[in-house]
Amino acid sequence: MKKIVSLLLVVTLFCSCGEYQKALKNEDVAAKFEMATKMYDAGKYNKAIRLFEQLATSYRGKPQAEKLFYMFSQSYYKTKQYYLAGYQFEAFVSGYPRSEKVQEAAFLGAYSYSKLAPVYSLDQADTVKALDKLQAFIDNYPNSEYIAQANETVQKLNGKLEKKAYENAKGYNTISDYKSALIAFDNFIADFPGTPFKEDALFYKYDSAYQLAINSVPSKMEERLNVAKVAYNNLIKFKSDTKYKVKADEMYARVETDLQKFTK
């Protein structure tokens, strides 16, 4: 009995594959559409995509085109081809603005681009693009059921940009480019005022100002020591019991000692 069942499964699979291959070669677009829908419903998205690619041009403008392009977009999304999914969903929204699927398509189009966003240490061009797409969705559909997920995704993507900006600024400090570090930390603190890295940013800004000051030529030292003093005060004002307090106080003592040289 088991052999018979296995044989039937093999025959069914063979017939199904044969029907699919026949549909690929068939000039009958209705037959292609029927098979593409069958593959899509069965979760065989890669097979469905091959048929949708063949049908896209000939079905554009036809009554069933909306369904086809929705399934086409979803198939790319389901197979994690996010660039193509984003493109197709955007085309769907543009082509069928009155569709009942338009909000879902608009969100998934924007969300697809967020899936392309790399880890924070890499170039963030795709992250910025995803943020632009998601913000456009939020602006266009403020009452959408997908708003919460869109806002959550925006927050995560902003977190990548925030981490990237902080690490870039800290990198300047690490390689002893203290002038660039001061500028980068100023920009970071201005761009991300509520950042969880603020204590660290304030300390490394102070450290950059301190290192620049104590290694200065005499003609610039007093001014730079005073800049370091302000940076120290900003750190302590933000968090009086900062985890960097011991080191910061030691540095501050040196700043005060060196400043006294200029009061004589």
N, C-alpha and C positions, 0 to 999 in steps of 0.2 A: 504493500500500500504506500509506504514511504517513497519507494522508487517511482511510483506512478505520479505522486504529488510533485516530486522533484522534477520529473520529466515535463509535467504540465507547466511548472514555473519557468523552466528553460524555454519551452515553446512560446509561452506568453511574452517573455523578455525578448526573444528573437523577433517575434512578430511586431512588438512595440518598437524595437530598434529599426526594423524594416520600414515601418510606417513613418517613422521620423525621418529616415534617410530619403524616403520617397517624397516627403513633404518638402525637404530641402531642395530637391531637384525639380519639384513640380512648379509649373508656371501658373497654376491656379491659386491666386492670392487668397481666395476664401478658404481653400484647404490649408494653406500655410497658416492663416490666422487661427483656424480651428485647432491645428496642432500646436501652435505657439501658446494658445490659451490653455490647452491640455497640459503642456509642459510646465507652464507657469503655476497652474493649480496644483500640480504634483510636486512643486518645489524644485523642479529641475531647471533652475534659472539660467544656467549657462547654455543649455540647449534652447531655451526660449529666446535668449538674446540673439542667437544666430538667425533665428527666424524673424525676430523683430527688426533686425538690421536689414533683412531683405525686404521687409514690408514697409518700412518707414516712409520711403519716398512715395510709393504708390497709394498708401492709405491716407496721406496728408489731405485734410479737407473732407474726408468721408465721414459718415455718421459714427462709425465705430473707431475713428481715429483717437478720440479722447480716451477710450478704454485701452487702446493699444499703447499709446504713449505713457499712460499711467503705469501699465504693467512693465513697459520697457524701462522706465525710470526705476521702478521698484526692483526689477531684476538686477540692475547694476548695483543698487544699494545693498540688496541681499547678498550679492557676491563680493561685497566690499570694494567695488571699483568706484571709489568715492568721487574722484574727479569727474568721471563720466556721469555718475548719478547726479551730482550737483548741476552739471550742464543740462542734463535731460529734465530734471525737475524744474529748473529755471525756464526752460523752453516750454514746459507744460503750463506753468503759471502764466507765461506771456501769451500762449496760444489759447488757453481756456480759462480766462479770468472769472467766469461765472460758474465754473465747475464746483460741485459739492466737495471735491477733493483738493481745491485750490489751497486752503490753509495748510493742510497736511503736506502737500507738495512744496509749498513755500518754506515750511519749517524744515522738512527733510533735505531740501536743496541747500539751505544755509547750514544745517547740521552736518551734511556730507563734507563741506569744506572744513568744518572743525575737526573732522576725523583725519584730515591731511596735516593738521598742525603738529610739528615735530616737538621733541623734548626741548626744554628751555635753552639748552646749551647750543642748539643749532640755530641757523638763520630763521627768523620768525616772520618772514614775508607771508607765508600761508596762514599763520595765526592772525595777522592783521587783516588779511582778506576775509577770513572766517568771521572775525569780529564785525567787520563792515556788513557782511551778509546777514548776520544774526541781528544786528541793530536795525537794519532795514526791515527785517521781519517784525521785530518788536514795534517799530514805528507804524508799520502798515496794518498790523493785526493785534492791537493792544489788549483785546478781550479774548484772544484765542485760547483754546484749551492747552496749547503748547507753550504758552508764555512762561510758565514756571520753569520748564525744562530749558527754554531758550535763555532765560536769565541765569540759571545755574551754569549753563555752558559758557556764557559770557564771563561769568565770575572765574571759572576755571582757566579760560584763555587769558584773561587779564592777569591771572596769577603767574602764567608762564612769562608774559612780558615783564612783569614786576621782578620775577626771579632773574630773568635775563639782564635787566637793567642793573640790578644790585650786583650781580656777579661781574658784570662789565666794569662797574665802578671799583669794586674791590680788586679786580685784576690790575687796574692801574696802580693801586696801592702796593700790591704784591711785587710788581716789577719796578717799584720806586719811582714811578712817574707821578709825583705828588701833585704837580700843577693840574694835570689832567684828572687825577682822582678827585681833587677839590671841586672841579667843574662838574664831573659826572655825579658826585654825591649830592651836590646842590640841585642838579636837575632831577635826580632820583627822588629826593625828599619833596621837591615841588610837585612832581608828577604823581607820586603815590603817598600823599600825606597820612593815610591811615594804614600804611604798610606794617606787617608784623616784623619787618627787618629794620624798623626805624632806629631802635637802640643800637644795633650793629652798624647801621649807616652813620649815625652820629658819632660813634666811637672811631670808626675808620676815617671819617672826615677829620676828626680831631687829630688822629694819629698822622694823617697826611699833612695837616697844617703844622703839626709839631715837628715832624721830620724835615719838612721844607724849611722851617724856621731855624732849627739848630744847625742845619747844614748850609745856611745862607752866608753870603758875603756880608761883612759888617754893615755896609750901607743899606742893606735890605732887612737885616735881622730884626731890628726893633719893630718895624711894621708887621713882619710876619709872626713874631712872638705874640703880638697883640691879637692877631687873627686866630692864633692857636688858643689864646686865652678865652676868646669869645666862643670858640668851638667847644672848649671844655665846659664853659658855663651852660651852653645849650644842651649838652649831654646830661649834666647834673640836673638842670631844670626839667628835662623830660623824664628822667628817672634817677632820683637821688641815690637809690641803692643799686645802681647799675652793676651788672656782673663784671664790668670792667673797672670798677671803682679803684681797686688797689693800684692797678697799673696806671690808670688815668691820673690818680693823685700823685704818683711818683713822677710822671711826666710834667704835671702842673708845677710841682716843686722846682723842677729844672727851669721851667718857663719863667717863674717868678725870680729865681736866682739870676738868670741871664738878663732879665729886664732891669734888674737893679743896676747893672753896669751902665745903663743909659741915663740914670738919674743923677749920676755924680757930676 
